[in-house]
Amino acid sequence: MENTNRSVFGLSGVTGMLIATVLLLSILAGLTVWGIKAQQEVANKPYTIKDAYTIKMRDNSAQGHKIIKQ
């Protein structure tokens, strides 16, 4: 029995591989750009700690000790 429905340039062949490769590279590029933008945004807003000696090791109000410079 011969397989006469073979298609090198079908979705299961070279074309499908190229589509998958382009899709994965575009996802990689998008996540990289998103990560760089997030790092730049955080780098522009540094924070200082009010009084480092009064913070307890396991304190739920840790957000109240930060001062974000804007």
Secondary structure, DSSP 8 states (H G I E B T S, - for coil): ---TT--TTSTTTHHHHHHHHHHHHHHHHHHHHHHHHHHHHHHTS-EEES-GGG--TT-TTGGGGEEE--
